[in-house]
Amino acid sequence: MPQNIAEFRIIGRIGKITSREKVKYVSVAANYNRRDGEEWKTDTHWNSVVCFSNVASQVDNANKGDLVHITGRVRESQHGEANDTSYRTELIADTFSVLTKADTEDSDN
């Protein structure tokens, strides 16, 4: 039987790393080009990626400004009840790799 899959892949620069008890949240910028009339413009979109256990330990080697490659799964969740339900989409990392280190003078975690 075919499996349903919701996956993501991000290649971008780290803007911020937030550590919690057993999880790290990594904010990663990805750029998208779009046409605006006759000109091309670049939009930056920030993605918050959740890193658990062994992936979180790989984040320990990363810093603000590093170029990273992250893959994982998309998880939807809902909270609340009846007329007061809120929905959240989470990006859960399965792999995390640093492709290029940022200048050490510019990176401050």
N, CA and C atoms as an extended XYZ file, in Angstrom:
327
Properties=species:S:1:pos:R:3:atomname:S:1:resname:S:1:resid:I:1 pbc="F F F"
N         0.842       -1.180        0.000 N   MET     1
C         0.000        0.000        0.000 CA  MET     1
C         0.893        1.252        0.000 C   MET     1
N         0.618        2.232       -0.864 N   PRO     2
C         1.430        3.445       -0.913 CA  PRO     2
C         1.337        4.231        0.396 C   PRO     2
N         2.437        4.863        0.731 N   GLN     3
C         2.498        5.663        1.949 CA  GLN     3
C         2.309        7.131        1.601 C   GLN     3
N         1.539        7.847        2.407 N   ASN     4
C         1.379        9.284        2.242 CA  ASN     4
C         2.544        9.986        2.929 C   ASN     4
N         3.129       10.965        2.245 N   ILE     5
C         4.330       11.610        2.764 CA  ILE     5
C         4.192       13.126        2.686 C   ILE     5
N         4.598       13.813        3.740 N   ALA     6
C         4.697       15.279        3.753 CA  ALA     6
C         6.114       15.615        4.212 C   ALA     6
N         6.960       16.032        3.283 N   GLU     7
C         8.370       16.286        3.580 CA  GLU     7
C         8.758       17.701        3.198 C   GLU     7
N         9.910       18.155        3.727 N   PHE     8
C        10.452       19.449        3.348 CA  PHE     8
C        11.961       19.354        3.184 C   PHE     8
N        12.510       20.306        2.449 N   ARG     9
C        13.963       20.460        2.275 CA  ARG     9
C        14.237       21.959        2.268 C   ARG     9
N        15.151       22.384        3.128 N   ILE    10
C        15.533       23.800        3.187 CA  ILE    10
C        17.043       23.904        3.081 C   ILE    10
N        17.500       24.779        2.203 N   ILE    11
C        18.894       25.185        2.165 CA  ILE    11
C        18.881       26.682        2.422 C   ILE    11
N        19.470       27.092        3.531 N   GLY    12
C        19.431       28.504        3.893 CA  GLY    12
C        20.388       28.820        5.023 C   GLY    12
N        20.370       30.074        5.428 N   ARG    13
C        21.267       30.555        6.487 CA  ARG    13
C        20.527       30.633        7.821 C   ARG    13
N        21.236       30.247        8.881 N   ILE    14
C        20.670       30.283       10.228 CA  ILE    14
C        20.584       31.736       10.703 C   ILE    14
N        19.406       32.103       11.204 N   GLY    15
C        19.228       33.424       11.788 CA  GLY    15
C        19.296       33.377       13.303 C   GLY    15
N        18.816       32.271       13.878 N   LYS    16
C        18.743       32.176       15.331 CA  LYS    16
C        18.594       30.712       15.730 C   LYS    16
N        19.192       30.360       16.859 N   ILE    17
C        19.027       29.025       17.443 CA  ILE    17
C        18.530       29.215       18.873 C   ILE    17
N        17.397       28.584       19.189 N   THR    18
C        16.833       28.660       20.531 CA  THR    18
C        16.841       27.263       21.130 C   THR    18
N        17.464       27.124       22.296 N   SER    19
C        17.553       25.822       22.961 CA  SER    19
C        16.528       25.729       24.075 C   SER    19
N        15.854       24.604       24.124 N   ARG    20
C        14.956       24.266       25.216 CA  ARG    20
C        15.482       22.978       25.832 C   ARG    20
N        14.737       22.387       26.745 N   GLU    21
C        15.213       21.228       27.492 CA  GLU    21
C        15.788       20.125       26.599 C   GLU    21
N        14.994       19.538       25.709 N   LYS    22
C        15.478       18.440       24.861 CA  LYS    22
C        15.271       18.728       23.387 C   LYS    22
N        15.089       19.991       23.045 N   VAL    23
C        14.792       20.359       21.667 CA  VAL    23
C        15.471       21.686       21.329 C   VAL    23
N        15.791       21.856       20.057 N   LYS    24
C        16.332       23.122       19.582 CA  LYS    24
C        15.454       23.608       18.444 C   LYS    24
N        15.204       24.903       18.419 N   TYR    25
C        14.451       25.538       17.344 CA  TYR    25
C        15.429       26.352       16.521 C   TYR    25
N        15.479       26.085       15.224 N   VAL    26
C        16.419       26.770       14.336 CA  VAL    26
C        15.615       27.595       13.338 C   VAL    26
N        15.899       28.890       13.302 N   SER    27
C        15.265       29.782       12.345 CA  SER    27
C        16.184       29.887       11.128 C   SER    27
N        15.667       29.502        9.948 N   VAL    28
C        16.481       29.425        8.736 CA  VAL    28
C        15.841       30.284        7.643 C   VAL    28
N        16.651       31.126        7.009 N   ALA    29
C        16.180       31.983        5.926 CA  ALA    29
C        16.328       31.272        4.591 C   ALA    29
N        15.286       31.342        3.787 N   ALA    30
C        15.331       30.832        2.412 CA  ALA    30
C        14.876       31.968        1.500 C   ALA    30
N        15.559       32.140        0.378 N   ASN    31
C        15.248       33.219       -0.546 CA  ASN    31
C        14.485       32.691       -1.751 C   ASN    31
N        13.507       33.467       -2.193 N   TYR    32
C        12.700       33.132       -3.362 CA  TYR    32
C        12.672       34.326       -4.292 C   TYR    32
N        12.899       34.086       -5.571 N   ASN    33
C        12.852       35.144       -6.568 CA  ASN    33
C        11.448       35.236       -7.146 C   ASN    33
N        11.006       36.464       -7.381 N   ARG    34
C         9.700       36.679       -7.989 CA  ARG    34
C         9.781       37.876       -8.923 C   ARG    34
N         8.919       37.862       -9.895 N   ARG    35
C         8.887       38.939      -10.861 CA  ARG    35
C         7.912       40.016      -10.389 C   ARG    35
N         8.352       41.264      -10.428 N   ASP    36
C         7.522       42.408      -10.063 CA  ASP    36
C         7.560       43.374      -11.242 C   ASP    36
N         6.581       43.236      -12.136 N   GLY    37
C         6.609       44.016      -13.368 CA  GLY    37
C         7.736       43.525      -14.257 C   GLY    37
N         8.651       44.413      -14.581 N   GLU    38
C         9.802       44.061      -15.420 CA  GLU    38
C        11.017       43.648      -14.597 C   GLU    38
N        10.951       43.803      -13.281 N   GLU    39
C        12.095       43.524      -12.410 CA  GLU    39
C        11.914       42.208      -11.659 C   GLU    39
N        13.051       41.625      -11.272 N   TRP    40
C        13.055       40.457      -10.394 CA  TRP    40
C        13.408       40.924       -8.999 C   TRP    40
N        12.666       40.437       -8.016 N   LYS    41
C        12.934       40.769       -6.619 CA  LYS    41
C        13.141       39.475       -5.843 C   LYS    41
N        13.900       39.584       -4.763 N   THR    42
C        14.153       38.440       -3.899 CA  THR    42
C        13.432       38.649       -2.579 C   THR    42
N        12.611       37.676       -2.196 N   ASP    43
C        11.926       37.694       -0.905 CA  ASP    43
C        12.586       36.682        0.015 C   ASP    43
N        12.778       37.070        1.261 N   THR    44
C        13.324       36.160        2.263 CA  THR    44
C        12.187       35.635        3.127 C   THR    44
N        12.105       34.330        3.261 N   HIS    45
C        11.102       33.681        4.100 CA  HIS    45
C        11.827       32.976        5.241 C   HIS    45
N        11.360       33.200        6.471 N   TRP    46
C        11.965       32.561        7.635 CA  TRP    46
C        11.177       31.310        7.993 C   TRP    46
N        11.891       30.230        8.205 N   ASN    47
C        11.314       28.933        8.541 CA  ASN    47
C        11.810       28.505        9.915 C   ASN    47
N        10.897       28.122       10.777 N   SER    48
C        11.261       27.623       12.098 CA  SER    48
C        11.256       26.101       12.051 C   SER    48
N        12.418       25.503       12.322 N   VAL    49
C        12.574       24.049       12.252 CA  VAL    49
C        12.789       23.503       13.657 C   VAL    49
N        12.069       22.438       13.999 N   VAL    50
C        12.174       21.801       15.306 CA  VAL    50
C        13.160       20.642       15.198 C   VAL    50
N        14.157       20.626       16.095 N   CYS    51
C        15.186       19.578       16.078 CA  CYS    51
C        15.174       18.838       17.411 C   CYS    51
N        14.826       17.552       17.357 N   PHE    52
C        14.806       16.700       18.541 CA  PHE    52
C        16.080       15.851       18.603 C   PHE    52
N        16.384       15.307       19.756 N   SER    53
C        17.430       14.319       20.072 CA  SER    53
C        18.691       14.393       19.225 C   SER    53
N        18.955       13.365       18.389 N   ASN    54
C        20.246       13.300       17.693 CA  ASN    54
C        20.419       14.451       16.698 C   ASN    54
N        19.336       14.950       16.120 N   VAL    55
C        19.442       16.098       15.217 CA  VAL    55
C        19.804       17.347       16.032 C   VAL    55
N        19.242       17.486       17.222 N   ALA    56
C        19.563       18.630       18.086 CA  ALA    56
C        21.046       18.646       18.440 C   ALA    56
N        21.654       17.488       18.603 N   SER    57
C        23.086       17.443       18.915 CA  SER    57
C        23.926       17.912       17.724 C   SER    57
N        23.442       17.724       16.497 N   GLN    58
C        24.148       18.225       15.310 CA  GLN    58
C        24.080       19.748       15.231 C   GLN    58
N        23.021       20.330       15.781 N   VAL    59
C        22.854       21.783       15.784 CA  VAL    59
C        23.918       22.438       16.672 C   VAL    59
N        24.454       21.683       17.636 N   ASP    60
C        25.497       22.224       18.519 CA  ASP    60
C        26.722       22.697       17.733 C   ASP    60
N        26.945       22.158       16.534 N   ASN    61
C        28.098       22.545       15.708 CA  ASN    61
C        27.772       23.697       14.764 C   ASN    61
N        26.573       24.239       14.849 N   ALA    62
C        26.138       25.294       13.936 CA  ALA    62
C        26.055       26.635       14.652 C   ALA    62
N        26.163       27.703       13.861 N   ASN    63
C        26.090       29.061       14.393 CA  ASN    63
C        25.270       29.951       13.474 C   ASN    63
N        24.897       31.091       13.992 N   LYS    64
C        24.186       32.097       13.207 CA  LYS    64
C        24.988       32.416       11.949 C   LYS    64
N        24.295       32.447       10.802 N   GLY    65
C        24.939       32.771        9.538 CA  GLY    65
C        25.431       31.575        8.752 C   GLY    65
N        25.532       30.400        9.384 N   ASP    66
C        25.969       29.193        8.667 CA  ASP    66
C        24.932       28.813        7.610 C   ASP    66
N        25.425       28.328        6.468 N   LEU    67
C        24.551       27.798        5.432 CA  LEU    67
C        24.290       26.334        5.755 C   LEU    67
N        23.008       25.960        5.883 N   VAL    68
C        22.658       24.608        6.294 CA  VAL    68
C        21.693       23.963        5.305 C   VAL    68
N        21.686       22.638        5.340 N   HIS    69
C        20.746       21.828        4.548 CA  HIS    69
C        19.972       20.979        5.544 C   HIS    69
N        18.657       21.155        5.561 N   ILE    70
C        17.804       20.438        6.515 CA  ILE    70
C        16.692       19.740        5.749 C   ILE    70
N        16.464       18.480        6.073 N   THR    71
C        15.312       17.765        5.519 CA  THR    71
C        14.496       17.208        6.678 C   THR    71
N        13.231       16.948        6.411 N   GLY    72
C        12.402       16.396        7.470 CA  GLY    72
C        10.973       16.237        7.044 C   GLY    72
N        10.113       16.155        8.035 N   ARG    73
C         8.698       15.920        7.781 CA  ARG    73
C         7.865       17.095        8.296 C   ARG    73
N         6.713       17.238        7.689 N   VAL    74
C         5.777       18.296        8.070 CA  VAL    74
C         4.730       17.677        8.984 C   VAL    74
N         4.498       18.334       10.118 N   ARG    75
C         3.510       17.820       11.072 CA  ARG    75
C         2.472       18.902       11.360 C   ARG    75
N         1.233       18.537       11.211 N   GLU    76
C         0.119       19.434       11.524 CA  GLU    76
C        -0.423       19.075       12.901 C   GLU    76
N        -0.767       20.093       13.680 N   SER    77
C        -1.396       19.832       14.971 CA  SER    77
C        -2.474       20.877       15.213 C   SER    77
N        -3.409       20.530       16.066 N   GLN    78
C        -4.452       21.481       16.417 CA  GLN    78
C        -4.631       21.493       17.920 C   GLN    78
N        -5.013       22.656       18.437 N   HIS    79
C        -5.203       22.845       19.874 CA  HIS    79
C        -6.510       23.593       20.089 C   HIS    79
N        -7.093       23.402       21.215 N   GLY    80
C        -8.336       24.091       21.535 CA  GLY    80
C        -9.532       23.191       21.331 C   GLY    80
N       -10.701       23.828       21.305 N   GLU    81
C       -11.924       23.054       21.146 CA  GLU    81
C       -12.982       23.875       20.419 C   GLU    81
N       -13.862       23.186       19.777 N   ALA    82
C       -15.018       23.749       19.054 CA  ALA    82
C       -14.678       25.013       18.268 C   ALA    82
N       -15.192       26.155       18.702 N   ASN    83
C       -15.029       27.410       17.952 CA  ASN    83
C       -13.702       28.109       18.208 C   ASN    83
N       -12.884       27.549       19.085 N   ASP    84
C       -11.608       28.193       19.428 CA  ASP    84
C       -10.443       27.245       19.138 C   ASP    84
N       -10.406       26.688       17.939 N   THR    85
C        -9.358       25.765       17.543 CA  THR    85
C        -8.285       26.515       16.773 C   THR    85
N        -7.042       26.309       17.167 N   SER    86
C        -5.935       26.889       16.409 CA  SER    86
C        -5.103       25.747       15.814 C   SER    86
N        -4.533       26.018       14.641 N   TYR    87
C        -3.763       25.017       13.915 CA  TYR    87
C        -2.321       25.474       13.801 C   TYR    87
N        -1.419       24.497       13.758 N   ARG    88
C         0.003       24.806       13.665 CA  ARG    88
C         0.665       23.803       12.728 C   ARG    88
N         1.545       24.325       11.886 N   THR    89
C         2.345       23.472       11.020 CA  THR    89
C         3.772       23.498       11.538 C   THR    89
N         4.310       22.329       11.844 N   GLU    90
C         5.677       22.233       12.350 CA  GLU    90
C         6.563       21.525       11.339 C   GLU    90
N         7.783       22.002       11.214 N   LEU    91
C         8.804       21.365       10.382 CA  LEU    91
C         9.726       20.607       11.326 C   LEU    91
N         9.681       19.292       11.297 N   ILE    92
C        10.465       18.431       12.198 CA  ILE    92
C        11.667       17.901       11.425 C   ILE    92
N        12.874       18.252       11.864 N   ALA    93
C        14.094       17.870       11.148 CA  ALA    93
C        14.415       16.391       11.335 C   ALA    93
N        14.759       15.741       10.215 N   ASP    94
C        15.294       14.372       10.241 CA  ASP    94
C        16.798       14.379        9.976 C   ASP    94
N        17.253       15.329        9.146 N   THR    95
C        18.688       15.488        8.891 CA  THR    95
C        19.047       16.960        8.996 C   THR    95
N        20.279       17.223        9.416 N   PHE    96
C        20.768       18.595        9.582 CA  PHE    96
C        22.250       18.595        9.247 C   PHE    96
N        22.647       19.374        8.232 N   SER    97
C        24.053       19.434        7.825 CA  SER    97
C        24.482       20.880        7.639 C   SER    97
N        25.672       21.214        8.121 N   VAL    98
C        26.254       22.530        7.865 CA  VAL    98
C        27.021       22.427        6.552 C   VAL    98
N        26.634       23.245        5.569 N   LEU    99
C        27.294       23.242        4.266 CA  LEU    99
C        28.485       24.187        4.244 C   LEU    99
N        28.307       25.377        4.809 N   THR   100
C        29.360       26.390        4.842 CA  THR   100
C        29.270       27.149        6.152 C   THR   100
N        30.405       27.319        6.823 N   LYS   101
C        30.442       28.094        8.057 CA  LYS   101
C        30.454       29.582        7.729 C   LYS   101
N        29.768       30.367        8.538 N   ALA   102
C        29.789       31.818        8.401 CA  ALA   102
C        31.117       32.334        8.924 C   ALA   102
N        31.424       33.589        8.624 N   ASP   103
C        32.622       34.205        9.195 CA  ASP   103
C        32.510       34.175       10.706 C   ASP   103
N        33.534       33.702       11.375 N   THR   104
C        33.477       33.545       12.829 CA  THR   104
C        33.337       34.876       13.538 C   THR   104
N        33.808       35.971       12.931 N   GLU   105
C        33.674       37.278       13.571 CA  GLU   105
C        32.221       37.736       13.588 C   GLU   105
N        31.423       37.311       12.583 N   ASP   106
C        30.052       37.776       12.476 CA  ASP   106
C        29.062       36.898       13.211 C   ASP   106
N        29.438       35.684       13.577 N   SER   107
C        28.458       34.777       14.178 CA  SER   107
C        28.480       34.905       15.690 C   SER   107
N        27.279       35.123       16.245 N   ASP   108
C        27.127       35.127       17.690 CA  ASP   108
C        25.812       34.449       18.002 C   ASP   108
N        25.894       33.315       18.644 N   ASN   109
C        24.737       32.488       18.927 CA  ASN   109
C        23.899       33.121       19.952 C   ASN   109
